[in-house]
Amino acid sequence: MAARAYWKGQIRLALVSIPVEIYAATKSGAAISFRQIHEPSGKPVKYEKMVPGIGPIDTDDIVKGYEMSKGNYVLLDEEEIEAVKLESKRTLELLQFVDAGDIDILYYAKPYYVVPADELAEEAYIVLREALKRTKKVGLGQLSIRGQEQLVGLRPCGKGLVLEVLRYADEVNKAANYFRDVGNSKPDADLLDLAETLIGKKSGKFDASDYHNHYVDAIKRVIAKKAKAKGKRVLEDVEEPGPVSGGSNVIDLMAALKASVEGKKKPPAEAEKKASAKKAPAKKAPARKHA
C-alpha cells in the first residue's frame, strides 16, 4: 500500500516556489497496545460517557469546556471553535534561517520527509538542499494544517530534506527550574581525563538497528507462546537492571572509571580495600577468653 502524503503544497523562498509532498518519517508499529477484556465473556470492555450523580448521558449533550479554575469552566460550542481555526494553506514560506546548532533538541517534536512533487520541481529542490548543507542552516516557517499553525524547521537529510515540527516556547519547561541545585564546581582533572578516555573508547557511529526494545520483544514472545498454549497462562522472565550505587566517594569513582577504561566489570580489589580503609579505620574485635 502506497504511503499517504501528510501534506501537499509548495515551499516558497522569496520568488521561488517548489512543489513538494510531505510524508511521516516515523511509525508506531513497534509499540505494544492492549485492550481491556471482560474475562468471563472474552469481550472487549467499552466505556460510557458518565456524569457524577447523573449517570450515562447522550453524546449530543456534550460540549467543550476550558477550565479557568477548579470547577469553573468556560463553555465553547463547535461553531465558536471552528471560527478561529486557520485556513489550511498550501504554501510553506521560509521566513528565517538559523544555525542548526541554535535549535535546542528540546524543541524538536516530529520529523517528516519532504520530497519533490514531480521532476520539474527536482532542480529547485536540489538547489535548496545543497544551499542548506553549505550554509549549515535550518529554514524556519509556520505551516497551517488541520486548523492549527505549526512551527517547522526544514533541514537537509542525505539526498533529501526533512521537515521537523518544532515546539513553541511555551510548550517547553525551563531547564533552570530543574537544574538550579546542580553544583557549578569543576571536576577533578584526573577523573575528567578518565571519563573522556572511556567516552573515546566507546565512541562510534550511530546505528539505530543496533538497539532493540527488550520489553516489546519479551511481550511479543509471551503473546506468541500464549497463542500456542490455547489459553494457558505463560510467564516470561525479563532480566531487571542491577542496582545503581549511590556512592559519591571520589576514590570509588576513580576506581570505577579506571576499571571501566581497562574493560573490567568491577573495580580492582585493592582499590576497593583502599577506599574502605580511608572511609573508616577498622576496629579490632576484642579477644575471646578461653574457658
C-alpha positions in Angstrom: 0.0 0.0 0.0 1.5 3.3 -1.1 2.3 5.8 1.7 -0.2 8.6 2.0 1.1 12.2 1.9 0.6 14.1 5.2 0.6 17.4 3.2 0.9 18.6 -0.4 1.8 22.1 -1.4 4.8 24.2 -2.1 7.8 25.6 -0.3 8.4 29.2 -1.1 11.7 31.0 -0.8 11.2 34.7 -1.9 10.0 34.3 -5.5 11.0 30.6 -5.9 8.2 28.0 -5.3 9.0 24.3 -5.0 6.0 21.8 -5.2 6.5 19.1 -2.6 4.9 16.3 -0.7 5.4 15.6 3.0 5.3 12.1 4.5 5.6 10.8 8.0 9.1 9.8 8.8 8.2 7.7 11.9 5.8 4.9 12.7 4.3 3.4 15.9 4.4 -0.2 14.7 6.9 -1.3 17.3 4.7 -0.3 20.2 2.5 -2.8 22.0 -1.0 -1.8 22.9 -3.6 -3.7 24.9 -7.4 -3.8 25.1 -9.3 -4.4 28.3 -11.2 -7.6 28.1 -14.1 -9.0 30.3 -12.5 -12.3 31.1 -15.7 -14.4 31.7 -17.2 -13.5 28.3 -13.9 -12.7 26.4 -15.5 -9.5 25.0 -13.8 -6.1 25.0 -14.8 -3.5 27.6 -16.5 -0.4 26.3 -16.7 3.0 28.0 -19.9 5.0 28.6 -20.0 8.8 29.0 -20.9 9.3 32.6 -21.7 12.4 34.8 -21.2 12.0 38.6 -24.6 12.0 40.3 -26.5 11.7 36.9 -25.2 8.6 35.2 -25.0 7.8 31.5 -25.6 10.8 29.2 -26.3 11.4 25.5 -23.3 12.4 23.4 -25.4 15.2 21.9 -25.4 16.9 25.3 -21.6 17.2 25.4 -19.9 20.5 24.8 -16.2 21.5 25.2 -15.1 23.5 28.2 -11.9 25.2 29.3 -11.2 25.1 33.0 -10.4 28.6 34.2 -10.1 27.5 37.9 -11.1 24.4 39.9 -14.7 23.5 38.8 -15.1 26.8 36.8 -15.4 26.2 33.1 -15.9 28.4 30.0 -18.1 26.5 27.5 -17.5 26.7 23.8 -19.6 25.2 21.0 -18.2 23.8 17.8 -19.1 27.0 15.8 -17.0 29.2 18.1 -14.1 26.8 17.8 -14.4 26.4 14.0 -14.5 30.2 13.7 -10.9 30.6 15.0 -9.4 27.7 13.1 -6.8 28.8 10.5 -7.4 28.0 6.9 -5.1 25.2 5.7 -2.6 26.8 3.3 -0.8 25.0 0.5 2.3 27.2 0.9 5.1 26.9 3.4 7.1 30.2 3.3 10.6 30.1 4.7 10.8 33.2 6.8 14.1 32.9 8.5 17.3 30.8 8.5 19.2 29.9 11.7 22.3 27.8 12.5 21.4 24.2 13.0 23.1 24.2 16.4 21.0 27.1 17.7 17.8 25.0 18.0 17.8 23.1 21.3 17.0 19.4 21.0 14.0 20.0 23.3 12.2 21.9 20.6 12.2 19.0 18.1 8.9 17.2 18.2 8.3 15.1 15.0 10.1 14.6 11.7 8.6 14.3 8.2 10.2 13.5 4.8 9.9 16.2 2.2 10.1 15.0 -1.5 9.7 16.9 -4.8 6.2 16.6 -6.2 7.5 16.0 -9.8 10.5 16.1 -12.0 10.1 19.8 -12.7 10.4 20.6 -9.0 13.5 18.5 -8.5 16.1 21.0 -9.8 14.9 23.8 -7.3 14.6 21.1 -4.6 18.2 20.1 -5.0 19.4 23.7 -5.1 17.7 24.4 -1.8 19.0 21.2 -0.2 22.6 21.9 -1.2 22.4 25.6 -0.1 21.2 24.5 3.3 24.0 22.0 3.5 26.7 24.5 2.6 25.4 27.2 4.9 24.6 24.7 7.7 21.3 26.4 8.2 17.8 25.4 9.1 14.9 27.2 7.3 12.0 28.2 9.7 8.4 28.8 8.8 4.8 28.2 10.0 2.6 25.6 8.4 -1.2 25.9 8.7 -2.8 22.4 8.6 -5.9 20.9 10.1 -6.9 24.3 11.6 -3.8 24.9 13.6 -0.5 26.5 12.9 2.7 24.6 13.4 6.2 26.0 13.8 8.5 23.9 11.5 12.2 23.7 10.5 13.5 22.5 7.2 16.9 20.9 7.0 18.9 18.6 4.6 19.0 14.9 5.3 21.1 12.7 2.9 19.7 13.1 -0.6 16.5 14.8 0.6 15.0 17.3 3.0 13.4 16.7 6.4 10.7 18.9 7.9 10.8 19.0 11.7 7.7 20.1 13.6 9.0 22.3 16.4 7.5 23.1 19.8 6.7 26.7 20.7 8.5 28.3 23.6 5.5 27.9 26.0 5.5 24.2 25.4 9.0 23.6 26.9 9.7 23.7 30.6 12.6 25.9 31.5 15.7 23.8 32.4 16.7 26.2 35.1 13.8 25.1 37.2 15.2 21.6 37.3 19.0 22.2 37.3 19.2 25.0 39.9 20.5 22.8 42.6 23.2 21.2 40.5 26.6 22.4 41.5 29.0 24.5 39.4 32.2 23.2 40.8 34.9 21.9 38.4 35.5 18.1 38.5 38.8 16.6 39.4 41.2 16.7 36.4 42.2 13.1 36.7 38.5 12.0 36.9 37.7 14.1 33.8 40.6 12.6 31.9 39.4 9.0 32.7 35.8 9.9 31.8 37.0 11.3 28.4 39.1 8.2 27.8 36.1 6.0 28.5 33.9 8.0 26.1 36.6 7.8 23.4 36.9 4.1 23.9 33.1 3.6 23.5 32.6 6.1 20.6 31.3 5.0 17.2 28.8 5.8 14.5 25.1 5.7 15.5 23.1 2.9 14.0 19.5 2.6 15.4 19.3 -1.0 14.3 21.9 -1.9 17.0 19.3 -1.2 19.7 16.1 -3.1 20.5 13.2 -2.5 22.9 13.7 -5.6 25.1 10.4 -5.1 26.8 8.5 -5.2 23.5 10.5 -8.2 22.4 9.6 -10.1 25.6 5.9 -9.2 25.4 5.8 -10.4 21.8 7.3 -13.7 22.9 4.7 -14.1 25.6 1.9 -13.3 23.2 3.2 -15.9 20.7 3.6 -18.6 23.4 0.1 -17.7 24.9 -1.5 -18.1 21.4 0.1 -21.6 21.1 -0.8 -22.5 24.7 -4.6 -22.2 23.9 -5.5 -20.0 26.8 -3.0 -21.3 29.4 -1.0 -18.7 31.3 2.6 -18.1 30.2 5.2 -16.4 32.4 8.3 -14.8 30.8 11.3 -13.8 32.9 12.6 -10.4 32.0 16.1 -9.5 33.3 15.9 -6.5 35.5 18.8 -3.9 35.6 21.1 -4.3 38.5 21.1 -1.8 41.4 22.9 1.5 40.8 25.3 2.6 43.5 24.6 5.9 45.0 28.1 6.4 46.5 29.9 9.7 45.9 33.3 8.9 47.2 36.0 10.2 44.8 38.2 7.2 45.3 35.4 4.8 44.5 34.6 6.8 41.3 38.3 6.8 40.3 38.4 3.1 40.8 35.2 2.5 38.8 36.4 4.7 35.9 39.8 3.0 35.8 38.2 -0.4 35.8 35.8 0.7 33.0 38.7 2.0 30.9 40.6 -1.2 31.4 37.5 -3.2 30.4 36.9 -4.9 33.8 33.5 -5.5 35.3 34.3 -4.4 38.9 36.9 -2.0 40.4 40.2 -3.7 41.4 40.0 -5.3 44.8 43.0 -3.3 46.0 41.2 0.0 45.1 38.1 -1.2 47.0 40.2 -2.0 50.1 42.0 1.3 50.0 38.6 3.1 49.6 37.2 1.2 52.6 40.3 1.9 54.7 40.1 5.6 54.0 36.4 5.8 54.8 36.8 4.5 58.4 39.6 2.7 60.3 38.8 -0.9 61.1 38.3 -1.7 64.8 39.9 -4.8 66.3 37.5 -7.3 67.7 38.0 -8.0 71.5 40.0 -11.2 72.1 37.9 -14.1 73.3 38.6 -15.6 76.8 39.3 -19.2 76.8 37.3 -21.3 79.4 
